[in-house]
Amino acid sequence: MNFATFDLNLLRVFDALLRERSVTRAGDLIGLSQSAVSNALSRLRHHFADELFVRRGNDMVPTPRAEGLARPIQQALAQIEGAVSEEAEFDPAQVDRIFTLCGADFFSLLLMPRLRARVAAVAPRAVLRMVDGAAGDVAGLLRDSVVDIALERDMDIPADWVSSAALLQSPFVAVAARGNPVIARAGTVEGDSLSIDTFCAVPHALRSADGSLSGIVDEVLAGVGRNRRVALALPHFHAVAVSVATSEMIAVIPEQSAREAAKSLDLAIYQPSVPIPSQPLRLYWHRRHDRSPVFGWLREQVFAAVEQMQRETTGKAG
């Protein structure tokens, strides 16, 4: 089979398999049946004389040959998409695709419901999904088109094909169950700063994606010759808030998470006893999508949803 007779639609299937690692999910992504994707994969294997994707457990893992083809094929598809999109007037109502975002539960809990509402109002056939920020290397996920955009802390990503923009600042506050006995004995009023003795006397819950028992709070405390006792480490901010609301522990979490959790949990919010540097958060995407109308529109929706989230959780703009 030569290029003149090669069906370029097969490249969309190849790209979808790279992203989804599943025949079924690849079909969902591009609107084809499982049998149609399987047939396309068979044709691709015949053309390239390689298995391309082999089953490992529940996943279809790319072979070295497929990994070598990935970047040039994805670049070619992006150029074609960009050329077609620039000629056509973008209409959100015609968007019929799955958008994959990457981020921590901070975003899945606070941002995604608001983003879904905004997108659904103008693009009812669009599907949003979020994978956990701990799923893998952000640059690699963007490079391989596993995710379309990532919402992460400010990171030093050396790859020159990664674009980014400032999203918001995430200041930290301390939370405790209302009526926490140690804080009550110290006479600290909600909204005030906890004394460093109180802060270090109470056991802490910590949000830790990798299970480590220390973080930026411990670094700041070490700088003033103090330390805390971490009694519980959990991978999600909301789980930390729930655990604190039903125990004697305290935790330092982003202000937006704290105020959202306090709407349904009996939490009191305090200022930490030592200043914790605010966490800058950014939006990351592959540079091949810089000029894409559909991905430009998606980024606009994210920024608008972040502004809404900020107003509704803290009363401040992003």
Sequence and secondary structure as in RCSB ss.txt:
>XXXX:A:sequence
MNFATFDLNLLRVFDALLRERSVTRAGDLIGLSQSAVSNALSRLRHHFADELFVRRGNDMVPTPRAEGLARPIQQ
ALAQIEGAVSEEAEFDPAQVDRIFTLCGADFFSLLLMPRLRARVAAVAPRAVLRMVDGAAGDVAGLLRDSVVDIA
LERDMDIPADWVSSAALLQSPFVAVAARGNPVIARAGTVEGDSLSIDTFCAVPHALRSADGSLSGIVDEVLAGVG
RNRRVALALPHFHAVAVSVATSEMIAVIPEQSAREAAKSLDLAIYQPSVPIPSQPLRLYWHRRHDRSPVFGWLRE
QVFAAVEQMQRETTGKAG
>XXXX:A:secstr
  GGG  THHHHHHHHHHHHSSHHHHHHHHT  HHHHHHHHHHHHHHHTS  EEEETTEEEE HHHHHHHHHHHH
HHHHHHHHHHHHS   GGG  SEEEEEE HHHHHHTHHHHHHHHHHH TT EEEEEEGGGS HHHHHHTTS SEE
EEE      TTEEEEEEEEE EEEEEETT HHHHHHT  TTSB  HHHHHHS EEEE SS  S  HHHHHHHHTT
    EEEEES HHHHHHHHHTSS EEEEEHHHHHHHHTTS EEEEB SS    EEEEEEEEGGGTT HHHHHHHH
HHHHHHHHHHHHHHSS  
